[in-house]
Amino acid sequence: MQLIPLLNSVRLCTLCKQHLPLPPNPVVQIHEAAKILIIGQAPGLKVHESGIAWNDQSGDRLRDWLGVDKSTFYDDKVFAIMPMGFCYPGKGNSGDLPPRKECAPQWHEALLNHLPNIQLILLIGQYSQNYYLKGTDFHKNHKSLTEKVQQQSSSLGRYFLLPHPSPRNQIWLKKNPWFEKKVVAKLKQKITGLLT
């Protein structure tokens, strides 16, 4: 399927409608020229309402980690954005519910087939990391998200692992100062290299 009809199908998807607290509003940003792919969890309520990916405090922190402004981030010829769940999953006891499991198997492979220029894939949070690294020795040897982010190396190829930039992760960031000193610095260097 061509990209435009495929994106239209994604945006009209109602696959898990009966499980959602609000009408489906799939959020995705894809262009065949994109160099960097962001695979996060699922849109929060603010993103659901605006229809703009990462249009919230988490997005502000993510852009800071990347060292890019909004105009660069929302340039679909630079950044593709494809969450594990395309719609807001609803509120749980301690934050949003996990992304719906239907989206990635239904849409990811087809969308990836339209991204020939991707040089860096950011796997943000445990859901994307578990899905894309499943079956690898790295995944088997590093059980927690903290271990994965800290021990990542060039053996992961195009993948770069990040915790979720949610304000709820403030405690994790304080406990792990190495992340912003080492991992974020390396990430900014990679992004700068891809943008110049």
N, C-alpha and C positions, 0 to 999 in steps of 0.2 A: 504494500500500500504506500502511496506517495505521502510525504510528510504532512502536507496541509490537511488532507482528508483524515489522516491518522490523528492529528492534534484535535480536529473537530470531533472525532469519535471519543477521544479521551475527555474532552470538555463536556461532552453530552452523556458521559458514563453515569449509569445509575445502578451499577453492579451490586453495591452494598447499601443501597438507599434505605432498606428496612432497618439497618443497624445504626444509622446516623441520627443524631439529635436534631439536625437541621437539614434542609434540602441540600443535595449534593452541589458542590461548587469546586470542581477539580482545579487545582492550581499547578501550573507547569510552565516552564520557559525553555523552548527548544529552537535552535537554528542550526542548520547543517554546518555552518562555519565555526561554531563554538569550539574553544580550545580547552575550557575548564568545565567539568561537570560537578555539580553539587547534589549529593544524594543525602537528604536529611530524613527527618521522621515523618511528620505530617503537619499541615497548616494549623496554627492556633486560631482562636476565635477572631482576633483582629485581622489576621491574614484572610480568613474565610470571608469576613465582611468586606474587605477591600478588594479581594481577588488578586492581590499583589504578593508574590512570594517573599518571605523574610521581611515583611513590612511591619516590624515590631522591635521590641528591645533586643530580642535574640538576634535579629538581623543587624541591628546597630553594632552589637558586639562582634558578630561574624565579619562584618565589613572592616571593623577595626583590626581583627586578626589577619585579614587578607591584605590590609593596607590599601584598600580601594574606596573610592567615593560611590555614591548611589548611581551616578550616571554610568560609571564603568560597570558596576555590579548588574545593572538592569540592561546592559547592552547584550542582547541575546546572541550576537556574533562573537562575544567573548565568553560569557557564562551561560551554560545550560543548567536548569534547575529541575530536578526530577525526584520528588520525595518518595519515600517508601509507601506512604498512603497519600493520595492526592486530595482528600477531603478532610475537614475538621472531624476528628473522631468523637469529640465530646469530652466532658470533664470527669476525671476520676477522683479518688480520695486525696491523692498528692500530686495534682497537676493534670495535664491532659491524658486521656487514655492512649494506649499504644496505637500506632497506625494500623488501619485495617489490613488484613493479610491478603485480600483479594487483588489489590492494585499491582504490586510488583510482578507477580507471575502473569497477570493479564497484559500489562503494558510495557514493562521495562525493556524486554528484549527487542520488541518492535521499535521503540524509540531509540535505543542504542544503535540499531542498524542505520539510523539517519544521522549519526554523529561520528563521521570518519576522521575528524581532526582533533578529537579529544586527546590531550597530552597529560592531563592531571584529573584524577577523580577523587573528590573529597568525600569520604565516608564519615558522616557526622552522626555520632551516637551509636548505641549498641545494636539497634535494629538493622541499620544498613551494613554495619560491620559483620554481624552474624550472618546476614543473608549473602553478602558478596564474598566473604572469606571462608564460608562453610566448607569443610572438607580439606582445607589447606593445613599444612603442618603448623603454620604460624597460628592459626585459629585454635588448633588442638593444644599447642604449647603455651598459649597466653589466654587464660580464661577470662579475666576481668577487663573491662574497658580501660582501666588505668594501666594495666600491663600492656595492653595492645598499643595504646597511644605512646607510652614511654619506650617500648621496645621496637617500634616500627623501624624498618630499614629499607634500603633500596631493593631488597628481595621482594617487596610488595609491588614492584613495577610502578604502574601509574597511580596506585592507590595511596592516599595520604589520610591518616586517621585523626579524627578530632572528637573531643567530647561535645555534647550539645552546648551551645553558647547561651542557654537560658539563664535568666537571673536566678533561677532556682539552683543553679550549679555554683553559686558564689562560694559555698563552703568547700566544694571540691577544688575550686581554683585556689583558695587560700591554703588548703592542705597540700597542694601540689605546685609550688612556685616554679619548679623546673619547667612546667608546661609553657608559661608565657616567656620565660627566659630562653628556652632552647627550641621548643616545637614551633611556637608562633614566629620566632625569628627565622627559622628555617622555612616556614611556610611563606612568609613575606618575601623572602629571597626567591623562592620558586615562582611566586606570582609575578614579581617584578621581571624575572627572566622571561616569562611567557608573554608579558605585555609590551616588552621593548623590541 
